[in-house]
């Protein structure tokens, strides 16, 4: 079990780490058939745009107009804010079909032109001048009750993202797990604090945990880890310690950050399974 003194000492470091990861990974992207697909769901959250969706369509209300997209189709509708033309007559054709995966809507870069967003060198330039990098996701499984992805955090460090149902529907709550010992490689500016915290911990294999949601939702505070026929259950507040946020509740304004301490017998250089909120994933934290 983590000592409370150690948790308090490391709280600021992980809060900074969470902010840095959020800034780096905030706009997710998929590489499919040679095309970079960019998450319109993430863009809407960053810019405060209103979105509504059906199982087959997404409506995004931006400053420059209303964009209507259709799942698995390159056809779209766009009505500029200053245009009086009928919405139904504003057909546009995108360079590739829109893709919906893990509860997020991804579109080719030319869809961003309607929102006044520039795309070059794997970076987005938002209308307010902010420049955000893309986080390319390797999609492993994103169907039914099994939705997870590998997230590249930089410097050959990867994390496991798991998507679960929340108040906004399927895949609207996400959990990120990263080997805490490797976090300093992804965040070199925090290396001194990360290394000091890991050295001061009890024996075990620490994992960094972050939970986010598109709207206020409950989240499951129990995770089950398995490897080589052995199981371990991490529960709050025993071997799952929170540094910020609330147990069992998460929102965009109040993300959850914490640490899970796995037993020493886990080998992070071998695949292990994680069961969270009814979603099962397999992941290797170290290469």
N, C-alpha and C positions, 0 to 999 in steps of 0.2 A: 504494500500500500504506500502511496506517495506521502511523504511528510508534508504537512500543511505549510511549514516554514519554507520548504523548497518550492512548493507551488506558488506561494506569494512572491517569492524572490524572482521567479521566472515569468510571472504573469505579464509584466510589461513587455518582455521580449517576445512572447508568443502573440500578444496583441499586435505588436509591430509586424511580426511575421505574417499574421493573418491579413493585415492590411496590404502588405507587399504582395502576397500571393493573389489577393483579390484584384489588385491593380494589374498584375501581370497576366492573370488568367481570366479576367472578367469577360472578355469577348471570346467565346469558344468558336471553333471552326472545325469542319470536317474536310478531309481530302478524299474525294470520290471521283474515280474515272478521270483523273488529271485536272479536276475542277476544285477550287477552294470554295467551300460553302460556309457562309458566315451566319452566326446565330442572330436572327432578328429578335428573338426573345431577350437575349442579353442586351442588345442595343436599346430595346424599349425600356428595360429597367434602368439603364444608365442615363437615358435622356428623359425619363419620365413620361414616355409616350403611352397612351392607352391602347391596349390590345384586347381583342375578343376573338374567340375561336369556336369553331364547330369541329367535329371529327375530321372534316375534310377541307377546312378553310381557315385562314387567319386574316383578320382585319386589324391594321395598324394605323392609328390616327396620329400623324406627326405634324410638326409645325408647317411643313410645306404642302400637306395634303393627306388624303386617305389612300392607303395602299391595301388592296385585297388580293391575297395569294391563295393558291389551291394546291393541296398536297399532291406530289408526284406529277405536276403539270408546269410547263413553262409559261402558260397563259396567266396574265394578271390584269387587274383593273386599277387605274390610278386617277384620282380626281384632285388636281391642284387646288389649294385653298382659295386662290384668286380666280379660278376658272368656274364659269357658270355652266359649263357643258355637262350633260347628263352623265352620271356615273357609268351607266351601261354602255356608253359610247366611247369610253376612255380606255379601250383595250390596248395592252402592250404585250410584247413577247420578250421573255427573258432568254438569255443564252443557254440556260439549262433548267431542267425541272426543279421545283422546290422540293425539299426533303424534310420530313418530320421524323426525328429520332429522339428517344429518351425524353419526350415531352417538350422538346425544343424545335423551333422552326428554323431551318437553314435555307439560305437563298444564295445564288451566285452573286458575284460582286456588282454586276450591273443593276441589281435591284436597289443597291445603296444610293445610286445616283438620284433616285426620286426623293431620297431623304436628305440630300445635300451632304452626304458622307463620302469622303475620298478614300481610295484604297490603293496602296502602293507599298512594295517591299514588306509584305506581311504586316502592315500597320494600317490602322484606320485613323483618319483625321475627322473628328466630329465637328458639327457646325459651330460649337462653342470654342473650337481651337484645340481641344484636348487631343492628344495622340495616344492611342492604345494599341498594344501588340495583340496579335492573335495567339490563342492557345489551341494548337492542333490536337484533336482528340483521336486516339486509336479506338474505334468503336468495336468492342468485343461482342457484347450481346445487348440488344436494346428492344426486346419484345416481351410482351406478356408481363409476368411477375419477375423476370430476370433482366434487369437493366443496370449495366455498369460500364465503366469506361476507364481506360488508362489516361492519366493526365500528365503531360510533360511539364515539369516545373523548371526545367533548365539545368544545365551542367550535368546531364545524364541522370537526373533524379526524377523519378516518376511516383505518382500517387494513385491511389484507387478511389474513384468516385462511384458511389452507389446512389441510385435514384429510387425513391419510394413515394407512395401516395401521400398527399396532404390535403389541406382544406381546399386548394385550388384544383384538385384532381390528381390523376396519375402522374408520377415523375415530377411532382412539384416541390419535393423536399430532397435535398442532396446531402450526402455525407462524404467528406474527404478524409482519407487516411494516408499518412506519410510516415515513413521511418524517421523518428525524431533525430536519430543519429546522423542522418543525411541532410537534415533541413539546412544546416549551415552551408552545404554546397550550393543549394538553390538560393540561399540568402546570405552571401558571403559577408555582407555588412553586419550581420548578426552572429558571426561565427564565434566570437569570444563568449557571448552570453549563452549561446546554445551549448558549446562545449563545456562551459562551467556547470550548467544545469545537469547535463547528462552525467558528468563525473560525480555530482553530489547526490545522485539518485540511489534508491535502493536497487538491489540486484533485479534484473529483468530486462525485457525488450520493450522500450517505450515507443509508442506510436502517437504522433500528433493527430488530433481529431478536430474537424471543423464541420458544423452543420449549418446549412442555409436553406431558405425557402422563399418562394415567390410571393407568399402572403403568410400571415400568422397561422401557424399550424402546430399540432402536436408532433413530437418526435420520440422514437423508441430509444430508451436509455440502456438497453441491454443488447450486447453483441456476443455471438458465439463464434469462436475461432477453433479450427480443427487442422491437425496435421499428423500424418503417420498413425492414424487410428486413435489419437488422443484429442479430447475436447477441453476447451476452457471457456467459461462464461465471464465476460466483463460486464459489471453492473455499476451504475452510479448508486451510492458514493464510495463503494469499496475499492475497486481497481480501475474506476473511470472517474477522474477528477476534472471538474470544470474550473476554468480560469476566468471565463466570462460567459454571459448568457444564463439561461434558466433551464433546469432539468425538465424535460417533457414539453417545453414550448419554445418555438423559434419563430422569428419574423425577419423581414429584410433589414429592419432597423436594429435588430438585436440578434445577431448571429451567435452561435455557440462555439467556443473554443475550449479544448481540453486535452488531456493526456490519458492514454490507456497503457497500463503496464502489463505486458504479457509475461508469462513464466519463462525462465531461462531455457527450458527445453525446446522452445520454438526456434527454428532455424529460418531466419529471414532471407537466406539465400536460396531457399527452396519454396516452391509454391505452397500456400496454405489457403484454406477456405474461410470465408467470412459470411456469416448469416446475420443479416440485419433487416428488421421490419419485413420479414417474409421474402427478402431478396438474397439469393446465394451467389457469391462471386468467388473466383479463384485468382490469386495474385501472388507475385513474387516481389517483395519489397526491395531486395538488394540483388544486384547482378554480379 
